[in-house]
Amino acid sequence: MAAVSLLLAALTACSSPTPSPTSDSTPREVTSTSSAPEQTTVAGLPASRPLWIDVPAIATHSSLVPLGLNDDRTVEVPPVEQPMQAGWYEHSPTPGQTGPSVVLGHVNGGGQDGIFARLHELKPGDEIRVGREDGQVARFVVDRTEQIPKKEFPADAVYGNTAEPELRLITCGGSFDDDADSYRDNIIAFATFAGVDQDRG
Amino acid sequence: MKLGRALAAGAVLWAVALPLTTGTALADETPSAPVATTPAEDPTAAPKPPAPGDAEPPEAVPAEDEKARDEKLEGASPQVRERPDGAPETGGGPVDSGTDLAVAGGAAGAAVVAAGGIVLALRRRRAGSH
């Protein structure tokens, strides 16, 4: 009988439930899977006037002049006789501040290419750097570049509130309307904040 | 003889106990399969986007969160203090090319030559009449 008991004990031991790490770990996996994705919001910088812009992908560099509104409430642009001059719309956030900062430049002027003549070549991932008066350089990465008819200018997408610091570079594009003496489209590059460098001057 | 009886009894007991223990073993193993699949079917997990779900970044904000965020942003004070009207006019017109200048110069030259020819023809006509 002792042998029988031993045999039974051995059989029972073989079939006893093994400690199951799977069942123990399952709740942890569920917990981690079910945790709602966190909304990562990039903290913005304090206001500081932008001094220059650098877009290496299209070999563009310019100082920035402040631009306001014309009498007809259209946005001011740099003098067309100085097509290589870019400007920052002074009623938009400064680059690096939370919100859409707007920089404008000519595609051409005075019979020459302008500062943003190659803006349409920008691709997602291209870097844009903006030097600020406080010595910080706000870095942005291009999300997308769009060519949009001026009659359908996307004011909300350009000027609407954003959760993070963003940047819009705007110029003209498309065919030229001789009657209206104006290009039919705008080229708009949308970029998001990627971090800060120190201006080594 | 005793050993034979003991072995026989042991064999009988083993035969009886085997199905019981096998059942227990099977019962122990059964839950492991659903446990392994439970996380994928977790109803509290974030909803999958309709398009290429697996390719979406893990940080993608659910549609409901995006909507709430957009509503919150729209309700906040405008970050662009003065919203301009219309579209920016950031082009002075097509760039002058060398071809255009050459065409204009050629046309001007042709006009000069034509005018000279007319003058000469008129003078010869006058000289012939005298």
Interface residues (C-beta under 8 A of the other chain):
Chain A: M1 A3 V4 L7 L8 L11 T12 C14 S15 S16 P17 T18 S20 T22 S23 T26 E29 V30 T33 S34 A36 P37 E38 Q39 T40 L69 D72 R73 T74 V75 V77 V80 P83 Y89 H91 S92 P93 Q97 T98 G99 P100 V102 L104 G105 H106 V107 N108 G109 G110 G111 Q112 D113 G114 F116 K150 K151 F153 A155 Y159 G160 N161 T162 A163 I170 T171 C172 G173 F176 D181 S182 Y183 N186
Chain B: A6 A9 G10 L13 W14 A17 L18 T21 T22 T24 A25 D28 P31 S32 V35 A36 T38 P39 D42 T44 A45 A46 P58 E59 A60 V61 P62 D65 R69 L73 E74 A76 P78 Q79 V80 R81 E82 R83 P84 D85 G86 A87 P88 E89 T90 G91 G92 G93 P94 V95 D96
